[in-house]
């Protein structure tokens, strides 16, 4: 799979005038990115989790799966315990399109000691056999340091999908090292691993 990123990824990260970008794919998997844009908080401003929007879209196109991407701040963080439009849309998409797996993409700081971290609410939201298959795809693409439920176990998006949609779901934290245009190969390997995992299993 030949991946070219520098220009396209930047475009995906900055384009979009609507609040959400939605694509429906043929495979029963949906990728989400709710923190790819900056968010106003009570004290200050939360920076975007860079390239999570672009990764969701790129993998969605390559693997022909669905995605739901938030493009602008609505004043509500979908990954906190609240009723919010993002989660409502997500649940509708899951039901209408017979989705079997939701992967909620997030970005972690570079100083965390993992390449990616998989949050499953301590094993509640997905079985170990699926985690093993995902881990193998990551490993063969050079992504070796994989944490499970430590320190990020999954937020309210994962919890809501698990409780209300009753499908497999996980929170996927991506270290900043894998979300930088200075390390294009890292982004390529990450996207290739996710696309291979989806293509081989769904």
C-alpha positions as CSV (number, residue, x, y, z in Angstrom):
1,X,0.0,0.0,0.0
2,X,1.7,3.2,-1.1
3,X,0.8,6.2,1.1
4,X,1.6,9.8,0.3
5,X,0.9,12.2,3.1
6,X,2.6,15.6,3.3
7,X,0.2,17.7,1.2
8,X,-2.9,15.6,1.6
9,X,-2.7,15.1,5.3
10,X,-2.3,18.9,5.8
11,X,-5.3,19.5,3.6
12,X,-7.4,17.0,5.5
13,X,-6.4,18.6,8.8
14,X,-7.5,22.1,7.8
15,X,-10.4,21.8,5.4
16,X,-14.1,21.6,6.2
17,X,-16.6,24.4,6.9
18,X,-19.3,22.2,8.4
19,X,-19.4,21.1,12.0
20,X,-18.9,17.4,11.1
21,X,-17.5,15.4,8.2
22,X,-19.2,12.1,7.7
23,X,-18.4,9.2,5.3
24,X,-20.2,5.9,5.1
25,X,-18.1,3.1,3.9
26,X,-18.8,-0.5,2.9
27,X,-17.0,-2.1,5.9
28,X,-18.8,-2.2,9.3
29,X,-16.2,0.0,11.1
30,X,-16.4,3.6,12.0
31,X,-13.5,5.9,13.0
32,X,-14.1,9.0,15.1
33,X,-12.1,12.1,15.9
34,X,-13.7,14.6,18.3
35,X,-10.5,16.3,19.5
36,X,-8.8,17.2,16.2
37,X,-9.9,20.8,16.7
38,X,-9.1,23.2,19.5
39,X,-11.6,23.4,22.3
40,X,-12.5,26.4,24.6
41,X,-12.3,25.4,28.3
42,X,-13.2,27.1,31.5
43,X,-9.6,28.1,31.9
44,X,-7.9,28.7,28.6
45,X,-7.9,26.7,25.4
46,X,-7.2,23.0,24.7
47,X,-5.0,22.6,21.7
48,X,-6.1,20.2,18.9
49,X,-4.9,16.6,18.9
50,X,-3.2,17.2,15.6
51,X,-3.8,14.8,12.7
52,X,-6.4,12.7,14.4
53,X,-8.9,14.1,11.9
54,X,-6.6,13.5,9.0
55,X,-5.8,9.9,10.1
56,X,-9.5,9.1,10.5
57,X,-10.3,10.4,7.0
58,X,-7.3,8.8,5.3
59,X,-7.8,5.4,6.9
60,X,-11.6,5.7,6.2
61,X,-10.8,6.1,2.5
62,X,-8.1,3.5,2.3
63,X,-10.1,0.8,4.2
64,X,-13.5,1.9,2.8
65,X,-14.9,2.3,6.3
66,X,-17.0,5.0,7.9
67,X,-15.8,8.1,9.8
68,X,-17.3,10.9,11.9
69,X,-15.0,13.9,12.3
70,X,-15.6,17.0,14.3
71,X,-14.5,20.2,12.5
72,X,-15.3,23.0,14.9
73,X,-15.7,23.6,18.6
74,X,-19.3,23.4,19.8
75,X,-18.6,24.2,23.4
76,X,-19.1,20.6,24.5
77,X,-16.4,17.9,24.8
78,X,-18.0,14.6,23.4
79,X,-15.5,12.5,25.4
80,X,-16.9,13.8,28.8
81,X,-20.0,12.4,30.5
82,X,-22.7,14.5,28.9
83,X,-25.4,14.4,26.3
84,X,-24.0,15.8,23.1
85,X,-24.7,16.0,19.4
86,X,-21.5,14.1,18.4
87,X,-22.4,11.0,20.4
88,X,-26.0,11.2,19.2
89,X,-24.9,11.3,15.5
90,X,-22.4,8.4,16.2
91,X,-25.1,6.2,17.7
92,X,-27.4,6.9,14.7
93,X,-24.6,6.0,12.3
94,X,-23.8,2.8,14.1
95,X,-27.5,1.7,14.1
96,X,-28.3,2.7,10.5
97,X,-25.2,1.3,8.9
98,X,-24.9,-1.9,11.0
99,X,-21.5,-0.9,12.4
100,X,-19.6,-3.7,14.3
101,X,-16.6,-1.8,15.6
102,X,-15.9,1.8,16.6
103,X,-12.4,3.2,16.9
104,X,-12.2,6.5,18.7
105,X,-9.0,8.3,17.8
106,X,-7.2,10.6,20.2
107,X,-3.7,12.1,20.6
108,X,-1.3,11.7,23.5
109,X,1.7,13.8,24.4
110,X,5.1,12.7,23.2
111,X,6.5,12.1,26.7
112,X,4.1,9.1,27.3
113,X,6.0,5.8,27.1
114,X,4.0,4.2,24.4
115,X,3.5,4.4,20.6
116,X,-0.2,3.8,20.9
117,X,-2.5,3.0,23.7
118,X,-5.7,1.0,23.4
119,X,-8.5,1.8,25.9
120,X,-11.1,-0.9,26.5
121,X,-12.5,0.2,29.9
122,X,-10.5,-2.7,31.4
123,X,-11.6,-5.2,28.9
124,X,-15.3,-4.4,28.9
125,X,-15.7,-3.0,25.4
126,X,-13.9,-5.5,23.2
127,X,-12.5,-9.0,23.3
128,X,-8.9,-10.0,23.6
129,X,-8.8,-11.7,20.3
130,X,-9.6,-8.5,18.4
131,X,-6.9,-6.6,20.4
132,X,-4.4,-9.4,19.5
133,X,-5.2,-9.0,15.8
134,X,-4.8,-5.2,16.0
135,X,-1.6,-5.6,17.9
136,X,-0.2,-7.9,15.2
137,X,-1.0,-5.4,12.5
138,X,0.7,-2.6,14.5
139,X,3.8,-4.7,15.3
140,X,4.4,-5.7,11.7
141,X,4.3,-2.0,10.7
142,X,6.9,-1.1,13.3
143,X,4.6,0.1,16.1
144,X,6.0,-1.9,19.0
145,X,5.2,0.0,22.2
146,X,1.5,-0.7,22.8
147,X,-0.2,0.0,26.1
148,X,-3.5,-1.5,27.1
149,X,-5.8,0.5,29.5
150,X,-2.8,2.2,31.0
151,X,-3.1,5.1,31.5
152,X,-6.1,5.9,29.3
153,X,-8.9,3.3,29.7
154,X,-11.4,5.0,27.4
155,X,-13.6,8.1,27.7
156,X,-17.3,8.7,27.4
157,X,-17.4,8.0,23.7
158,X,-16.2,4.5,24.3
159,X,-18.5,4.1,27.3
160,X,-21.6,5.4,25.5
161,X,-21.0,3.2,22.4
162,X,-20.5,0.2,24.6
163,X,-23.6,0.8,26.8
164,X,-26.0,2.0,24.2
165,X,-25.0,0.4,20.9
166,X,-23.6,-2.9,22.3
167,X,-20.9,-3.2,19.7
168,X,-17.1,-3.6,20.0
169,X,-15.3,-0.3,20.6
170,X,-12.0,1.1,21.8
171,X,-10.2,4.3,22.4
172,X,-7.0,4.6,20.4
173,X,-4.4,7.0,21.8
174,X,-1.7,8.0,19.3
175,X,1.6,9.4,20.6
176,X,2.6,12.7,19.2
177,X,5.6,11.0,17.6
178,X,3.2,9.4,15.2
179,X,1.3,12.6,14.4
180,X,4.1,14.9,13.0
181,X,4.9,15.9,9.4
182,X,8.6,15.7,10.5
183,X,8.1,11.9,10.8
184,X,6.0,11.1,7.7
185,X,7.0,7.4,7.8
186,X,5.5,7.1,11.3
187,X,2.1,8.4,10.1
188,X,2.3,6.1,7.1
189,X,3.0,3.1,9.2
190,X,0.2,3.9,11.6
191,X,-2.4,4.4,8.9
192,X,-1.2,1.3,7.0
193,X,-1.6,-0.8,10.2
194,X,-5.1,0.4,10.9
195,X,-6.2,-0.1,7.2
196,X,-4.7,-3.6,7.2
197,X,-6.4,-4.5,10.5
198,X,-9.8,-3.3,9.2
199,X,-9.3,-4.9,5.7
200,X,-8.3,-8.3,7.1
201,X,-10.9,-8.6,9.8
202,X,-14.0,-6.7,8.6
